[in-house]
């Protein structure tokens, strides 16, 4: 870039160690930003401080690209509260959402809910397009950048509701059209979660048809596979086949092998991925750094229980309950039973809707069953039925050594699989990954255990994700890129969130910039809301005739 006049830099960072996101070794560097972009990166001491309106001495600290959460779960949360504090204090500057479901596009006849009548009417009109909810989020003010995949379940529900059958040609065409429009609206691809109805009802041919549309628009097929336990190898082969048949790049959400019976399958799983990559297929994965998963208690029921909206009806029916019990306790079959994988002692209640159930938050199914004097299987069915919700759970089902093994994989990326909570307004006991994933990696696995290097951890949190998504000007600290930057102390960065007390912000992030504006300054959150809606590679501007 050409010379800039004195005072042309809004901010100059000096004295810190630059970890630029590429994986290259750190260096002492000066970094200058103007407006929303990085305009100078130079050896330490070579930039004239007089050329900056503000100089920030970050001696002893690390300057890195802001982290990009590939597996965010905030969805509607930022429409009510755009502070995103649990993400900001981890160093996250961009959150990508969309696993399984997205708030838009609304299905035919579907209406926005849980808001005033006026807001519902407006959203029902504006959210016919995929981009509607993200545009509203940006307009309302959000502290970090946001983007999303199109939820695979949203695609199916748009054409078929909760039906458990193969789509007819007209329904399949409707799915393709919904997907194409969403890609033009800025989706990064399609994100499936094949353990949750109605997405679980989708067969491979249907998924290939949708993936072909994604591929035509330069997007990504990303999946919570049909199994992460007993049938994980079959599920992985299915994901790879979808990529092979459609030509779309494939990304595996939160790669893990769950259930003690299955931990030894990890090497086989990694071998299948390596073999696919050697054959020239574009397959990689993400992860979060914990041995517990989190999803609904409904993930313990066979998929047919929720078909055609029959969840509560089936849970209230004695004959259906007997069938559910038999399938939950019988030999493992093709559906994913998280209560089996964690056991009743390792299945802990995290969030509920019924005030009468709050006393059970933080307690295991085994403990609740003992208190009530009933079998734990009955607890699962009664709790969902009476709570009138999926009931948030934490399942302790993975192995620490396998977590360490995955961290070092060259194709791995990091994400939280959590929401951007404001601890001042939060309830329940969500998984600590929403508050601590990146500090846990940087503190425990980089600094304390040396499992991976600082440079590799930053790369897997930033540029590796940006490159995968097609974000061409984020994820690196280089001239011309957007000024999404984190400054942290490598000696003190640490998660504080625990399973028992999750709503605690991480420590160690001193400054955080989103599009050149400080959202954390000297360790304190600011009121700035500079986040933007980031669009995928298939985005077509509204005025373009190709829309």
ABEGO torsion letter per residue (X at the ends): XBBBBBGABABBBBGBBBBAGAGBBBBBBBBBBBEABBABBBBBGABBAAABABBBBABGBBBBBBBBBABBAAEAAAAABAAGAAAAAAGBABBBBGBGBBAOBBBBGBBBBGBBAAAAAAAAAAAABAAAAAAAAAAAEBABBBBBBBBAAAAAAAAAEABBBBBBAAAAAAAAAAAAAAAAAGBAEBBBBAABOAAAABBAAAAAAAAAAAAAAGBBBBBBBABABAAAAAAAAAAAAAAAAAGBBBBBBGBBBBEAAAAAAAAAAAAAAAAAAAAGBBBBBBBBBBABBBBBAAAABBAAAABGGAAAAAAABAAAAAAAAAAAABBBBABBBAAAAAEAAABBBABBABAAAAAABGBBAAAAAAAAGBBAAAAAAAAAAAAGBAEBBBBBABBAAAAAAAAABAABBBBAGBBBBBAAABBEBBBAAAAAAAAAAAAAAAAAAGABBAAAAAAAABAAAAAAAGBAABGBBBBGBBBBBBBBBAAABBBABBAABABBBBBGBABBBBGGBBABBGGBBBABBABBBBBBAABBBAABAAX
